[in-house]
Amino acid sequence: MLQTPPSFTPLLAAREQDLVQNFVFCGDELLVGEADLALPGAFVCAALGIPTADFLPVGLLDEAYCRVAWLPKGTPLPEGVRPRRLRTLFGAMEESQLAVAGRAWQIAEWARTHRFCGACGSPTTHVAGERCMRCPACGHIAYPRISPAMMVLVRRGPEILLARHNNSPTRFFTALAGFLEAGESIEEAIHREVFEEVGLQVRDLRYFASQSWPFPHSLMIAFTAEYAGGEIRLDENEIAEAVWVGPGDTMPAIPPRGLSIAGHLIEAHLPGR
């Protein structure tokens, strides 16, 4: 599952280090080598015109200092360098490096979108020792945005409920999921989302695990829940199909166990286990 590697230490201030990993985003895509997916070195960063002051500290991965910078989409790139969406690097880039890339992207996106105060429009300044932007004019502060989202696998005896979402690029059948609304607890969001999306009531919510999901700044919080009542009634704006799957039933295509928490959640509760 994509998660922060044990050998990673976050940093809030730049540091001198012999080994440096430069995570450079052009728009919402990571710059990598065309041939080997290598991160840009000093020569490429110089060719791109990125001053050292534009890099933001991310942390230490083993002995390497990781930092991030961003460029506007459409910036001309040196030969041999190409932009890649993070999702396309699943299985192609080392998992620990990809996890740090996800963290770096969230930091870069926060810095890009908070150069000016959201309250009065004045330029912001970075607060030393914190991941924080402050407006010197009105005092408004802004931390990196984190959007909590719940995920829940509903169980009915030996069966589990799997759904295919309309906006899914993979067309996998997976657990239900949705973002929390202002003022909601995670548990309230689960009850609301399950009823809204498939018309069911649930009970006995149990925490499974959580995962940072940098698309662009989600925190996935996964649960199981027991079926409490109702018949499947789809919100056709959100859900294309929803089915109960039990022992002996043909399993539809589900997320693989790997980088996403969804695959781990489903595999841990497969019918018959």
Buried (B, 14 or more C-beta within 10 A) or exposed (E): BBBBBEEBEBBBEEEEBEEBBBBBBBEBBBBBBEEEBBBBEEEBBEBBEBEEEBBBBBBBBEEBBBBBBBBEEEBEBEEEBBBBEBEEBBEEBEBBBBBBBBBBBBBBBBBBBBEEBEEEEEEBEBBEEEBBBBBEEEEBBBEBEEEBBBBBBBBBEEBBBBBBBEEEEBEBBBBBBBEBEEEBEBBEBBBBBBBBBBBBEBEEBEEBBBBBBBEBBBBBBBBBBEBBEEEBBBBEEBBBBBBBBEEEEEEBEBBBBEBBBBBBBBEBBEBEE
